[in-house]
């Protein structure tokens, strides 16, 4: 910021402050709608942030992000001239929530209540300055507000709400007509504030009062708890709460006799669904199997849960609407992968899995390749996944473990091959790690390659060498036989390649903070090129592709498929 801009802003801010105390013609804040004044909204700062999903009342959130946010203008923490933008020391409206499940910030409640009282005393003047557009002040005000995050409205009453605020509807800007109306009503109602938040027992608790107090509100958990594609998760998150707790269990209504389907416990439910012809009086004549392993579209359960007019009987679940696509995609993936009852992973030791040479990739476009891994030994160039490098004219990449146990990525660029090395040291601790190589063709100011370990990146500006789409093979666990050998030692699970920079963010967090939290199981979607859940039962000879192209990978050498604890 130039000296002139800083000076202009200081003058404007000082003028606004003088107006606060000058009296004169101020707008009436109007009548109070107490229910609207306690509308709960949630902070959206990205799922990797500890603050994501913290609740406030709508007016409180607007003032917090627009006027102070514990760092600028009307904030006690803003002590420099530049940070306060000319606002006198002591004129603070910092309304941050001071109490969390771990306790209260020292002096936090007193600070909040003092700010609340100060803002109440100046409520008409605050509304006047917002209506004039002097608070927050101009373009510079927009700049600081941009860094404060956004509060969003989330329908937590939806029976399928699973957490997360990314899909929430942003609150209007404080200076807009809608924002001014929210502010005026909140001021008229005495500036109610959320003083404490707690963790919800279920996603539907989010936004409700806690501890029997209207000043305590349950937050939204940052990461949605939708099912992942294995049976225990599907039963616990989808089947039992929506179908087994009533209709097909002991809860009312009890339709088990009519439907001949009992989903009351996890073992019985699996036996009643998989490879079993529907026996209920309305569906028995169809001859359809409820769950056909490997074929979700032939499975009656999918039809009953996805269609408003299923081939027989009523849709499932009853009374709450159809499952959202996010749930059905996971159910279909589980069935496509074989509808297995347990969980399996692959331990690699001098073995590999290789796709047919028909993987279509476009090296000038964005992509992401990622995997969950649990390395058990450290040796140079243990290959996690590689795009076949047998053609020197075409681009390639390799994700591997180096001799020190660090993840490295090698890829061809217009300026020759580059290697990214992540500082995190892995191996030998029986912990799963998520690793990802992302090429972001749209990154500014230049395209960039980023290597992530557990969401934390290292990066380098670069551009790929090739321009044309090419047909390639993807190898998992080692180099292709035609190239050489650098076998991975340990467990590899959930390998996915996507045609997008899946983890790109507009506002990266601070260094050494994660950009994202990867799902415990990766799921196929419209941007997936291939997905290998590596969820095969012992004796399988291929890794099935959970994407739409069915590019199954052939297993060779030392790859052991075994039961593991479900992640």
TAQUI-V133884 format. One record per run of one state. SS is the DSSP state (H for helix, E for strand, C for the rest). FROM is the first residue (numbers start at 1). TO is the last residue. Records with the same first field share a line. If there is no record, write none. Layout:
BEGIN
SS: FROM-TO + FROM-TO
END
This chain:
BEGIN
C: 1-2 + 23-33 + 38-39 + 45-54 + 68-80 + 85-98 + 101-102 + 105-107 + 122-122 + 133-137 + 147-149 + 154-168 + 171-176 + 189-195 + 199-202 + 206-208 + 211-212 + 219-230 + 245-246 + 248-253 + 255-255 + 260-265 + 275-276 + 278-283 + 287-288 + 290-290 + 292-295 + 299-299 + 307-324 + 337-342 + 356-358 + 362-366 + 376-381 + 388-396 + 402-405 + 412-417 + 426-432 + 441-447 + 454-455 + 462-469 + 473-473 + 477-488 + 499-527 + 533-541 + 544-544 + 546-552 + 565-567
H: 3-22 + 34-37 + 58-67 + 81-84 + 108-121 + 123-132 + 138-146 + 177-188 + 203-205 + 231-244 + 256-259 + 266-273 + 284-286 + 296-298 + 300-306 + 325-336
E: 40-44 + 55-57 + 99-100 + 103-104 + 150-153 + 169-170 + 196-198 + 209-210 + 213-218 + 247-247 + 254-254 + 274-274 + 277-277 + 289-289 + 291-291 + 343-355 + 359-361 + 367-375 + 382-387 + 397-401 + 406-411 + 418-425 + 433-440 + 448-453 + 456-461 + 470-472 + 474-476 + 489-498 + 528-532 + 542-543 + 545-545 + 553-564
END
